[in-house]
């Protein structure tokens, strides 16, 4: 695990030096600041507006970082020829992938915390109601991090055997499909064959269920998030990431890098 930690730390340092990250964080903080202005003209619902806009900004910015930087974790090292020198050392390929995953997840965690701090500051500025959404907002931010971990693992998987462009399209496609898992499970149509309906139903259990991580409405209305849901989402994200990373390691181990 020491080698994994070294790769993760180097990945984090490279990501921090990337100006795109700073621009994205600045953009997110600017959106949160704009939410304060919007809240001033939203009489009685300032808190709800700020929570919705703030969490949306955190989620969108995090997804951009996870997808566009995640798919380049492997291909970028290959283009710079640094991967070959690294693998020539006593570093296994699965350790390299796990380190890359951990490094980008650490970067996303730091950026998400920075944006969450901006959101809480905005809430403290316009605090005008007796509702206390802080706990629910904190859980919502945690769920966003879990969702981003899933996206990073998927981006890493696709980047192991395809081009960066296709990896971006596949990751984005799976993310969009994962937003409609519940609809796929309950979908029924007279014009669709039973075989196709059964296929969609089975596929819904394979796709990452991103709907479960969306508690923005509950956070905006300061409703408590059930502890059972927190535990369920944590376990689900951990298991799903483990399976995807295992598949990525198996593919990358067998890939001919020459």
N, C-alpha and C positions, 0 to 999 in steps of 0.2 A: 504493500500500500504506500510505501514511501515513494516509489517511483511514480505511482499514480498521483500522489500529492505534488510532486515536482512538476509533472506535466500540467496539472490543473493550475498551479500557481503561475507558470509561464503563460498559459492561455489567458488567465485573468489579466496579467500584466500587458499582454499584447492587445487585449480588448480595451483596456483602460486607455492605452495610448492611441486608440482609434478615435479620430475626431468625430466620426459619425455618432458614436455613443453620446458624446457631450451635446451634440446638436439635438439628438432625440430627447435627452433629458431636459434640455432647455425648452424644447417644444412642449413637452408634457407639463413642465412647471408654468409655462406661459398659458397653456390651456386652463390650468387650475386657477391662475390669476384672472383669466377671462371669466371663469365661472363665478367669481365674486362679483364682477360687473353685471353679469346676467342675473345673479341673485338679487341685485338691487332693484331690478324691474319686475321681479317675480314675487309679488307681495304674498307673504304667508307661506311660501314654499321655497325660500332661499336655501334652506338646508338640503332639501331633496334635490334641487337643481345642482348644487355643488357636489353632492355625493355621486350623483349619476354621471356628471361630466368628468369628475376627478377619476372615478373608477374606470370609466370608458377610456380616458387618456392613458392611464396606467396599463390597461389591458392591450390597447392597440399598439402603443410604443413597445411594450414587452414582446408582442407577437412579431413586430418588425425586426427586432433585434434577434429573437430566437430563430426566425426563418432565414433571414438573409445572411446572418453571420454563422448560424448553425450549419447550413449546407456547405459553407466554405471551410469548415474546420479541417477536413481531410484534403480536399482539392487544393487549398491554399498551400498546405505543407508540401504537397507533391509538386506544385508549380515552382515553388521556391527551392525544391530539391533538399529541403531540410529534413523531410520525413525519412529519407534513406540513411542519412547520417544518424538520426535518432534511433532507428530500428537496428542499426549496426551495433548499438550499445546493448547492454542487457535489459532491454525494455521490450516486453511482449506486446503484440498488436492489441490485445484486449486491454492491456494497461494503458496504452496510448489512447484508445477510444474512451475508456472510462475517465481518464484524466482530462481529455478534451470536454467531455460532458460536464464533469465537475467544475472545470474552469469557467465555462460559459454560464452554468447555473449560478456560480458565485457572482459573476458579473451581473446577471439579471437580478439576483437578490439585492446587491448593493444599489443598483439603479432603481429597483422597485421600492426599496426602503426610502431612498432620497425623494422619490415622487410621493410616497405615502406621507412623509413628513410635511411636504408642501400641502397636501390635501388636509391634514389635521390642522395646520396653521390657518388654512382658509376657513375651516369649520370654527376654529376658535375666534376668528375675527368677526364672523356674522352670527355668533351664538345668540339666538333670540327666543328659542323655545325651551320647553322643559324636557324635551326628548334628548336622550343620550345615545347617539348612534355609534359612538367610538368603538365599542366592542364588536358590533356587527360589521363595521367598516374594516376593522382589523382582520376579522375572519374572512371577509371578502377579498382583501389583499392577499391573505394566505392562500386562498383558493386560486387566485390568479397565478401565484407562484407555482402551485401544483400543476395548473394547466400549462404553464410555460415549460415546466420540466418535461411534460409529455410531448410538447411540440419540439423541444430540443432533441429528445431521443428519436423522434420520427425523422427529423431533419438529418440527424447523424446517420440513421439507418440508410436513407436514400442516397446520401452523399458517398456511401461506401461502394456503390456499384453503378452509379449513373452520373451524368453531367450535372453541374450546378443548376442549370436552368430547369432541367427535368426534376431535379430534387426539390426545387422551390415549388414547381407546379404540383408535384405529388403531395408534398407536405401541406400546401394550401388546400388542395382538394380534400385530403383526409380531415383537415380541420373543419372545413365547411360541412362535410358529410357528418362529422361528429356532433355538429350542432343540431342535427335532425334525427338523432337516434330514436327518441321516443316516438316521433311521427312514423318512422320506418317500422317500428314494432307494432303499432296499431293501425297501419295503413291497410285499407281494404278497398278493392275496386272490382266491379263486375266485369270490366273490360280486361282485367289482368288475370292471367292464369294462376292457378293455385301454386304451381311449381315456382313461378316467379315471386309470388307473395311469400312463400316459404323461404326462398333464397334471401329476400330482403330482410325477413325476420331473423334468419340466422346470421346474416351479415351485420345486423345491428348490434350483435353481441361481440363481434370481432372488432368493430370500429371503436376508437376511443370516445367515450361518452362525455363530451365537453359540456353538455347541458347540466350535469350535476354540479358543475363548478360555478354556475351562474346564480349568485345570490344578491345581485345588485339591487333588485327591487326590495328585498327584505332589509338590506343595509340602508337604503334611502328612506325607508319608513321606520327605521330604528327597531326592527323586529329581531328578537333573539334567534340565533342560528342553533338548531339542535346539536348537542354534542355527538349524538349518534352519526349525524351527517358528516361532522368534522372527522371523526374516526374512520368512517366509511370511505370518504374521499382520499384521506391520507393513505390508507391501505391500498385502495384501488390504484392511485397514482404510483405508489412504490412498486406494486406488482407489475403493472403495465410497463413501466419504465424498465424494470428488470428483464422482462420478456423481450422487449424491443431491443435493448442493448445487447442481450445475449444473441439475438438474431444478427444484429450488426456485427458483433465480434466474430460470429461463425462465418459470415460472408467475407469480412475483411481479412480474416486469417487465411482463407482459401484464394484470395485475389492475387493475381500475378501483377506485381508492381513494376515489372521491367518495362 
